[in-house]
Amino acid sequence: MSGVKDKVTSDSASNNEDKVKVGVATKDGQLGFLFTRGGLREGAGRKSTGVTKKVSLTLSEDVWQEIEQACADQNASRSQVFRNIIEAHFVKESKES
């Protein structure tokens, strides 16, 4: 994708303000979208909380219900609840060592 260049598209060919550049490859190999003014800024966007790895988890229906209840109680996503549980476990484990 590093060879991908930008392409300018517009709903209105006569109005330059509507033009959007698409297909701009970023350093991560992701595609970005830019308006004709400005550009991608280093450090812009949501900050990373760590490395993302996809996992599949099989739990009983009762445990899933408890997790969903924890999400509602904490007003948090499932990922945040799992992250909190796992981090708490490893912090506790390192204190016991």
N, C-alpha and C positions, 0 to 999 in steps of 0.2 A: 504494500500500500504506500510505501514511501514515494513512489513515483506519481501518486495521485495529485493532480493539480486542482485548483478551484474552478468552478463553473458558475457563471452568473446567470441567475434566472429571475424572472420578474412577471408579476401579474399584469403590470402595465408597462409596456416598453417605453412610453413617453415620460414616466415618472421615475427618476433615479433613486428616490427615497425608498422605493419598494424592492429594490434589488437585494438579493441575499446570495452570498457565496456558499456553496455546499461542496462537500467532498474534500475538505481540507484535512489532510492526515496530520495527526499530532504525534508527539514523540512516543506515545504509548501504543500507537497503531490504531487508535480510535479515530472515528471521523468526527469532525467538529463542524459547527455551523457559524458563520460570521455574517454580519451585516457589512455593507460596503464601506462603512466607516468603522474605525477601531480595529480590534483584532483579538486573538487569544492572548491572554496575559499570563505570564508565569506566576504561579501561586494562586490563581483565581479559582473559585469554586469551593466545593465542600472539602474539608480537610480529611485525610485518611485516618481511620482508627486502627489500621493494621493491614495485614495480608488477608485477602478474601479467598476462602477455599469452600467449595460447595460440598456439603455432606448430606447424607440421607439418614434419617433417624427413625427407628421403629420403637414406639412406646405404647403402653396400654392406653385405652380410651380414657381411663380415670386420670392418668398422668397428663395427657393432652388437655383435659378439661382444667386441671390445676394450672397448667402453663397458660392457657387462654385466660383464666381468671387473674393470674398474676399480671398478664399484659394489660387487662382492663384496670386492675387496681393501681398499677404503676403508670398508667397511660403511656405505655411503651410498646415498641414493636416486639415481635417474637425474637428477632435477632438480638435486640437489646437485653431482653430477659435472659436468653441463653448466655450471652456474653457476661452478664452480671453473675450468673450462677457459676460459670466456669472460672472466671477471674477470682471470685470469692473462694472457691475450692483450692485453687493453686496458691493464693495468698495465705490461706489457713495452713495448707500443707507445708509451705516454706517456713512459716513461723514455728511449726512443730519440730522441724529438723534442727 
